[in-house]
């Protein structure tokens, strides 16, 4: 059997996936490690024999697909967040990663661990797979050929030992912080509801608004709501920017509760009348965005109310509802809630595409082009003060390129963003390839370290202390100094840790969208900084 596994890498790969995936769903103390169980399954198989391992190209392809998809999906939100509160949030994340790096340097002074083990502790205690991959690439480029195999296994061994507490330690830090500072992940009902889009029917009673255009009213009063349909004299029509209001108009508005309350105060008062759709005149439905030409275009540029008589009242992207505004860009897989004249709905459907099958399609040209540009960027040497030279590598290069391409969405006719479902599928496939690859290739060295050395327990203890300390420092500064709401801050901590398992724990407790928003706001900078600092550590400690 061992010989069969060593001679058939495809059999080995799919056995690791088939066994590891269900193991990751098992909960211990209410927490599961998810897809990361594939790493430990790979370690178990690799521990059986030094010949049982997957080819290096398996984990390299997996890493690139995983990193690139993260960047493409996060780019627009990442750069948009920097314009708002993102600087302080990303500054906190970056400072915490630098602090973790400083602690590793302190450990190097106290203990005589090899640099490869120390960078493994760094990546494992912060549960960051891309930084581990960058470390492996750096070691591969700087190590003699006859020593590469062992050198590549060393950081993975330390990473694997520290990883479990990298997950559990952050959860412990959250629980401890809640107890000490009397705060809670359980947002109040009001806070939960404040994140959700809702709608209301308003009767226009403000006489000063009579005869004024909808667009003028929205701008003058800074209303952050979408005006839907208006009922007047038994007729229903959509509220376009040039539509003039009259006293007594019944109008539907969509937005967050606080914004709806503000708009209601400006317009008049809520109506008890349920303004049903008059299907003889208007129609409303959700339509998939699959038209290649629309992706990356803003609603301001499309000008749908004037060009097609269409109003988009909500956009469903993934599992989140977005309130559209003039600067909102459409993406593949968006489900737009369209309000238009009944006889225009067929034209609207054709305009947006409305193809469910297109949600799984990937443009191989733009995928290949984006990754290739990322490879070239990753190969460029970057000189640093003190004679240090590093490369972004196959992890950092594609990530930066993907973030940029994800923020611009398209270049000419080339659309770089992917459908939401396709992106998630490719991302997960890439991650499992990487975890299975490095697991099997490091399993035997992992067994030798644990069985014949006391270093394993030292790695575990040091990694645990770093994880809990960084987690508590991050929460203290974020909550007590920067005054960030705790549910959002806990999501940011999961993003700092680049750890979906921690995010799942926080979401289960908070039951609001705030953790997801926090997670996505710092995830890219946390990933990129760990990739760079891991290589700096190897250079400094060599």
Secondary structure by P-SEA (a helix, b strand, c coil): caaaaaacaaaaaaaaaaaaaaaaaccccccccccaaaaaaaaaaaaccccccccaaaaaaaaaaaaaaaaaacaaaaaaaaacaaaaaaaaaaaaaaaaaaaaaaaaaaccccaaaaaaaaaaaaccaaaaaaaaaaaaacccccaaaaaaaaaaaaaaaaaaaaaaaaaaaaaaaaaaacccccccaaaaaaabbbbbbbbccccccccccaaaaaaaacccccccccccccccccccccccccccbbbbbbccaaaaaaaaaacbbbbccccccccccbbbbbbbcccccccccccccccccccccccccccccccccccccccccccccccccccccccaaaaaaaaaccccccccccaaaaaaaaaaaaaaaaabbbbcccbbbbbccccaaaaaaaaaaaaacccccccccccaaaaaaaaaaaaaaaaaaaaaacaaaaaaaacccaaaaaaaaaaaaaaaaaaaaaaaaacccccccaaaaaaaaaaaaccaaaaaaaaaaaccaaaaaaaaacaaaaaaaaaaaaaaaaaaac
